[in-house]
Amino acid sequence: MKLALLADVHSNLEALEACLDHARAAGAGGYAFVGDLVGYAADPEAVLDRIMGLAAEGAVVVRGNHDQAVLDGDTGDMNDAARAAIEWTRARLPERHRAFLESLPLVERRGSALFVHASAASPATWTYVSDPLRAQGSLQAAGDARWVLSGHVHEPVLYYMSPLSRPMPFRPVPGVAVPVPPRRQWLAIVGSSGQPRDGSAAACYALLDPERATLTFHRVPYDWSEAARKITAAGLPERLALRLARGE
């Protein structure tokens, strides 16, 4: 069964729906959301309703740092725009949404795949896996998991490690299936659906095919102007709207 992997949706309903539509057309039979469902954009309720429905059907969902901040109000290491979005989201989420976020694990294991928002080595400290050394730490902490599937960094990248080498980074080409055989360990940062930061406005997600041992990263155009309009209309910082257009 092909598994669609989405990270850092960040309350961006337009991006979420575009990625889900694309994944269904590509044959996805299951879904996994590796953290940061909320924050930044203006549709936290609608996004959570959509993901809660998929979770009820068996989707994997783990908690991210913005999800945690909505629960506990701790925004100490966030910039002013992110802090404003968290405070805005906290003020409007009903209890059922808060209860869902509270129920989410930091790490989940399904077969040979491990799902975590940041690093498997320290899930609760939200380490950015942004270099081979941190990738190695996450892979080693994942034990015998063959595929470690993460978000947090907002840019798609794939690391691979054999028993005799340190992780090597690989920048995937959108739409091109990458062989990820289980004889090695693989760490995929699937990019951000809701706020990409690699210079492209197109949403990111990835599709894992465990039977064929392939991973395909996708970029999906969506109506980012509508998502940006909603951010501005909600009174959230203008910077958050501008970032969608610039992919930054």
C-alpha beads as a LAMMPS data file, in Angstrom:
LAMMPS data file: protein, C-alpha beads

248 atoms
247 bonds

1 atom types
1 bond types

-500.0 500.0 xlo xhi
-500.0 500.0 ylo yhi
-500.0 500.0 zlo zhi

Masses

1 110.0

Atoms # bond

1 1 1 0.000 0.000 0.000
2 1 1 1.379 3.388 -0.985
3 1 1 1.624 5.775 1.946
4 1 1 1.365 9.548 1.492
5 1 1 3.656 11.447 3.879
6 1 1 2.780 15.022 4.815
7 1 1 4.603 17.307 7.229
8 1 1 4.211 20.856 8.490
9 1 1 0.723 21.484 7.124
10 1 1 0.540 24.508 9.450
11 1 1 -3.201 25.227 9.129
12 1 1 -2.937 25.680 5.340
13 1 1 -6.152 24.092 4.081
14 1 1 -5.548 24.842 0.407
15 1 1 -2.168 23.127 0.448
16 1 1 -3.489 20.162 2.414
17 1 1 -6.369 19.497 0.040
18 1 1 -4.132 19.855 -3.020
19 1 1 -1.667 17.312 -1.625
20 1 1 -4.420 14.878 -0.652
21 1 1 -5.989 15.130 -4.099
22 1 1 -2.612 14.520 -5.750
23 1 1 -1.861 11.583 -3.456
24 1 1 -5.183 9.912 -4.171
25 1 1 -4.612 10.271 -7.904
26 1 1 -1.146 8.735 -7.453
27 1 1 -2.627 5.671 -5.749
28 1 1 -2.137 6.422 -2.051
29 1 1 -3.928 3.928 0.155
30 1 1 -2.869 5.448 3.470
31 1 1 -1.657 8.685 5.008
32 1 1 0.845 9.810 7.618
33 1 1 1.184 13.303 9.093
34 1 1 4.538 13.874 10.765
35 1 1 3.761 16.883 12.903
36 1 1 2.966 20.593 12.930
37 1 1 -0.613 20.357 11.842
38 1 1 -1.273 23.900 13.073
39 1 1 0.468 27.262 13.331
40 1 1 1.192 30.021 10.794
41 1 1 -1.922 29.912 8.554
42 1 1 -5.593 30.645 9.165
43 1 1 -7.508 27.349 8.945
44 1 1 -6.576 25.319 12.027
45 1 1 -10.118 24.020 12.638
46 1 1 -10.719 22.856 9.068
47 1 1 -7.262 21.291 8.805
48 1 1 -7.673 19.422 12.076
49 1 1 -11.147 18.218 11.115
50 1 1 -9.722 16.804 7.877
51 1 1 -6.802 15.095 9.568
52 1 1 -8.945 13.797 12.425
53 1 1 -11.180 12.136 9.849
54 1 1 -8.200 10.436 8.232
55 1 1 -6.836 9.429 11.643
56 1 1 -10.153 7.711 12.369
57 1 1 -9.568 5.699 9.182
58 1 1 -6.089 4.634 10.297
59 1 1 -3.770 7.489 9.308
60 1 1 -0.570 7.931 11.316
61 1 1 -0.391 11.308 13.072
62 1 1 2.403 12.497 15.372
63 1 1 2.803 15.728 17.296
64 1 1 5.040 18.616 16.224
65 1 1 6.461 21.571 18.122
66 1 1 3.760 23.990 16.949
67 1 1 1.102 21.496 18.005
68 1 1 2.798 21.309 21.400
69 1 1 2.980 25.100 21.673
70 1 1 -0.756 25.371 21.047
71 1 1 -1.281 23.013 23.979
72 1 1 1.105 24.500 26.523
73 1 1 1.592 28.085 25.283
74 1 1 5.376 27.763 25.346
75 1 1 6.621 29.892 22.427
76 1 1 9.924 30.927 23.955
77 1 1 12.114 29.900 21.016
78 1 1 9.786 31.126 18.262
79 1 1 9.985 34.346 16.284
80 1 1 7.350 37.041 16.679
81 1 1 5.252 35.947 13.696
82 1 1 5.178 32.303 14.788
83 1 1 4.345 33.350 18.346
84 1 1 1.454 35.504 17.144
85 1 1 0.054 32.615 15.114
86 1 1 0.248 30.246 18.078
87 1 1 -1.526 32.721 20.353
88 1 1 -4.207 33.306 17.707
89 1 1 -4.698 29.550 17.274
90 1 1 -4.824 28.871 21.013
91 1 1 -7.575 31.441 21.430
92 1 1 -9.874 29.815 18.887
93 1 1 -9.427 26.027 19.008
94 1 1 -12.347 24.151 20.580
95 1 1 -11.731 21.485 23.175
96 1 1 -12.174 18.576 20.743
97 1 1 -9.270 19.840 18.661
98 1 1 -7.105 20.394 21.689
99 1 1 -7.938 16.883 22.907
100 1 1 -6.879 15.453 19.549
101 1 1 -3.536 17.266 19.650
102 1 1 -3.049 16.112 23.238
103 1 1 -3.636 12.500 22.185
104 1 1 -0.891 12.495 19.562
105 1 1 2.345 10.625 20.243
106 1 1 5.768 12.112 19.585
107 1 1 6.893 8.929 17.818
108 1 1 5.010 6.100 16.144
109 1 1 6.301 2.863 14.668
110 1 1 4.449 0.958 11.948
111 1 1 6.290 -2.072 10.650
112 1 1 9.667 -1.009 9.276
113 1 1 8.784 2.702 9.358
114 1 1 9.258 5.135 12.228
115 1 1 7.418 8.468 12.197
116 1 1 8.672 11.481 14.163
117 1 1 8.406 15.227 13.618
118 1 1 12.024 16.095 14.381
119 1 1 14.737 13.673 15.578
120 1 1 14.138 10.170 16.861
121 1 1 17.135 10.753 19.150
122 1 1 15.304 13.447 21.141
123 1 1 11.704 13.829 19.953
124 1 1 10.680 16.269 22.678
125 1 1 13.521 18.748 22.124
126 1 1 12.624 19.409 18.464
127 1 1 16.149 19.058 17.082
128 1 1 16.470 20.164 13.458
129 1 1 17.908 17.285 11.435
130 1 1 19.791 19.634 9.138
131 1 1 23.110 17.840 8.601
132 1 1 24.542 14.295 8.390
133 1 1 25.589 14.208 12.055
134 1 1 22.047 14.890 13.286
135 1 1 20.671 12.485 10.697
136 1 1 22.982 9.792 12.050
137 1 1 21.732 10.406 15.587
138 1 1 18.129 10.057 14.515
139 1 1 18.794 6.900 12.496
140 1 1 20.728 5.259 15.306
141 1 1 17.957 6.053 17.779
142 1 1 15.424 4.463 15.427
143 1 1 16.914 1.019 16.041
144 1 1 16.004 -1.484 13.343
145 1 1 13.518 0.789 11.571
146 1 1 14.424 0.932 7.881
147 1 1 12.650 4.187 7.086
148 1 1 12.633 7.193 9.420
149 1 1 10.058 9.702 8.187
150 1 1 10.231 13.261 9.472
151 1 1 9.405 16.921 8.935
152 1 1 10.357 20.076 10.876
153 1 1 13.050 21.308 8.448
154 1 1 10.550 22.425 5.740
155 1 1 12.841 21.340 2.883
156 1 1 12.789 17.904 1.228
157 1 1 15.940 15.830 1.633
158 1 1 16.802 12.149 1.876
159 1 1 19.638 10.616 3.891
160 1 1 20.829 7.037 3.493
161 1 1 23.177 5.014 5.657
162 1 1 24.726 1.595 5.230
163 1 1 26.344 -0.307 8.123
164 1 1 29.793 0.942 7.061
165 1 1 29.076 4.625 6.376
166 1 1 27.744 7.825 7.822
167 1 1 24.513 9.255 6.376
168 1 1 24.805 10.821 2.968
169 1 1 22.330 13.546 1.917
170 1 1 20.469 13.352 -1.365
171 1 1 18.310 16.090 -2.873
172 1 1 15.396 14.341 -4.580
173 1 1 13.987 15.330 -7.962
174 1 1 10.211 15.855 -7.734
175 1 1 8.232 13.074 -9.335
176 1 1 11.184 10.691 -9.689
177 1 1 10.941 7.493 -7.635
178 1 1 14.017 6.849 -5.489
179 1 1 14.857 3.228 -4.590
180 1 1 14.976 2.902 -0.781
181 1 1 15.799 -0.799 -0.232
182 1 1 15.617 -1.980 3.381
183 1 1 19.191 -3.283 3.341
184 1 1 20.079 0.321 4.223
185 1 1 18.537 2.766 6.655
186 1 1 16.842 5.825 5.193
187 1 1 15.789 9.109 6.720
188 1 1 13.370 11.217 4.698
189 1 1 12.473 14.789 5.517
190 1 1 9.436 15.134 3.329
191 1 1 9.307 18.938 3.096
192 1 1 6.435 21.177 4.168
193 1 1 2.968 20.962 2.698
194 1 1 1.845 24.226 4.244
195 1 1 4.942 26.450 4.247
196 1 1 7.779 25.312 1.917
197 1 1 11.101 27.064 2.453
198 1 1 13.207 26.158 -0.553
199 1 1 12.234 28.985 -2.894
200 1 1 9.203 27.286 -4.431
201 1 1 5.613 28.044 -3.463
202 1 1 4.458 24.540 -4.460
203 1 1 3.431 22.283 -1.578
204 1 1 5.572 19.263 -0.683
205 1 1 4.687 15.713 0.180
206 1 1 6.162 12.271 -0.471
207 1 1 4.808 8.860 -1.400
208 1 1 6.350 5.726 0.105
209 1 1 5.743 2.411 -1.654
210 1 1 6.976 -0.232 0.828
211 1 1 6.281 -3.145 -1.530
212 1 1 8.486 -1.718 -4.284
213 1 1 10.794 0.016 -1.769
214 1 1 10.560 3.392 -3.494
215 1 1 10.031 6.907 -2.224
216 1 1 8.798 9.669 -4.509
217 1 1 8.882 13.321 -3.508
218 1 1 6.222 15.521 -5.071
219 1 1 5.642 19.256 -5.528
220 1 1 2.017 20.284 -5.901
221 1 1 0.860 23.714 -7.105
222 1 1 -2.024 25.076 -5.060
223 1 1 -3.904 28.336 -4.524
224 1 1 -1.367 29.897 -2.187
225 1 1 -2.869 33.348 -2.890
226 1 1 -6.122 32.255 -1.214
227 1 1 -4.246 30.869 1.778
228 1 1 -2.314 34.148 1.994
229 1 1 -5.536 36.169 1.720
230 1 1 -6.998 34.265 4.671
231 1 1 -3.896 34.935 6.754
232 1 1 -4.173 38.663 6.128
233 1 1 -7.933 38.702 6.698
234 1 1 -7.489 36.952 10.046
235 1 1 -5.155 39.705 11.231
236 1 1 -2.130 37.429 11.383
237 1 1 1.296 38.918 10.571
238 1 1 1.683 39.881 6.909
239 1 1 5.049 38.126 6.825
240 1 1 3.253 34.791 7.062
241 1 1 1.289 35.549 3.909
242 1 1 4.350 36.765 2.006
243 1 1 6.291 33.609 2.844
244 1 1 3.772 31.454 0.977
245 1 1 4.317 33.365 -2.253
246 1 1 8.088 33.253 -1.932
247 1 1 8.498 29.740 -0.610
248 1 1 10.655 30.938 2.262

Bonds

1 1 1 2
2 1 2 3
3 1 3 4
4 1 4 5
5 1 5 6
6 1 6 7
7 1 7 8
8 1 8 9
9 1 9 10
10 1 10 11
11 1 11 12
12 1 12 13
13 1 13 14
14 1 14 15
15 1 15 16
16 1 16 17
17 1 17 18
18 1 18 19
19 1 19 20
20 1 20 21
21 1 21 22
22 1 22 23
23 1 23 24
24 1 24 25
25 1 25 26
26 1 26 27
27 1 27 28
28 1 28 29
29 1 29 30
30 1 30 31
31 1 31 32
32 1 32 33
33 1 33 34
34 1 34 35
35 1 35 36
36 1 36 37
37 1 37 38
38 1 38 39
39 1 39 40
40 1 40 41
41 1 41 42
42 1 42 43
43 1 43 44
44 1 44 45
45 1 45 46
46 1 46 47
47 1 47 48
48 1 48 49
49 1 49 50
50 1 50 51
51 1 51 52
52 1 52 53
53 1 53 54
54 1 54 55
55 1 55 56
56 1 56 57
57 1 57 58
58 1 58 59
59 1 59 60
60 1 60 61
61 1 61 62
62 1 62 63
63 1 63 64
64 1 64 65
65 1 65 66
66 1 66 67
67 1 67 68
68 1 68 69
69 1 69 70
70 1 70 71
71 1 71 72
72 1 72 73
73 1 73 74
74 1 74 75
75 1 75 76
76 1 76 77
77 1 77 78
78 1 78 79
79 1 79 80
80 1 80 81
81 1 81 82
82 1 82 83
83 1 83 84
84 1 84 85
85 1 85 86
86 1 86 87
87 1 87 88
88 1 88 89
89 1 89 90
90 1 90 91
91 1 91 92
92 1 92 93
93 1 93 94
94 1 94 95
95 1 95 96
96 1 96 97
97 1 97 98
98 1 98 99
99 1 99 100
100 1 100 101
101 1 101 102
102 1 102 103
103 1 103 104
104 1 104 105
105 1 105 106
106 1 106 107
107 1 107 108
108 1 108 109
109 1 109 110
110 1 110 111
111 1 111 112
112 1 112 113
113 1 113 114
114 1 114 115
115 1 115 116
116 1 116 117
117 1 117 118
118 1 118 119
119 1 119 120
120 1 120 121
121 1 121 122
122 1 122 123
123 1 123 124
124 1 124 125
125 1 125 126
126 1 126 127
127 1 127 128
128 1 128 129
129 1 129 130
130 1 130 131
131 1 131 132
132 1 132 133
133 1 133 134
134 1 134 135
135 1 135 136
136 1 136 137
137 1 137 138
138 1 138 139
139 1 139 140
140 1 140 141
141 1 141 142
142 1 142 143
143 1 143 144
144 1 144 145
145 1 145 146
146 1 146 147
147 1 147 148
148 1 148 149
149 1 149 150
150 1 150 151
151 1 151 152
152 1 152 153
153 1 153 154
154 1 154 155
155 1 155 156
156 1 156 157
157 1 157 158
158 1 158 159
159 1 159 160
160 1 160 161
161 1 161 162
162 1 162 163
163 1 163 164
164 1 164 165
165 1 165 166
166 1 166 167
167 1 167 168
168 1 168 169
169 1 169 170
170 1 170 171
171 1 171 172
172 1 172 173
173 1 173 174
174 1 174 175
175 1 175 176
176 1 176 177
177 1 177 178
178 1 178 179
179 1 179 180
180 1 180 181
181 1 181 182
182 1 182 183
183 1 183 184
184 1 184 185
185 1 185 186
186 1 186 187
187 1 187 188
188 1 188 189
189 1 189 190
190 1 190 191
191 1 191 192
192 1 192 193
193 1 193 194
194 1 194 195
195 1 195 196
196 1 196 197
197 1 197 198
198 1 198 199
199 1 199 200
200 1 200 201
201 1 201 202
202 1 202 203
203 1 203 204
204 1 204 205
205 1 205 206
206 1 206 207
207 1 207 208
208 1 208 209
209 1 209 210
210 1 210 211
211 1 211 212
212 1 212 213
213 1 213 214
214 1 214 215
215 1 215 216
216 1 216 217
217 1 217 218
218 1 218 219
219 1 219 220
220 1 220 221
221 1 221 222
222 1 222 223
223 1 223 224
224 1 224 225
225 1 225 226
226 1 226 227
227 1 227 228
228 1 228 229
229 1 229 230
230 1 230 231
231 1 231 232
232 1 232 233
233 1 233 234
234 1 234 235
235 1 235 236
236 1 236 237
237 1 237 238
238 1 238 239
239 1 239 240
240 1 240 241
241 1 241 242
242 1 242 243
243 1 243 244
244 1 244 245
245 1 245 246
246 1 246 247
247 1 247 248
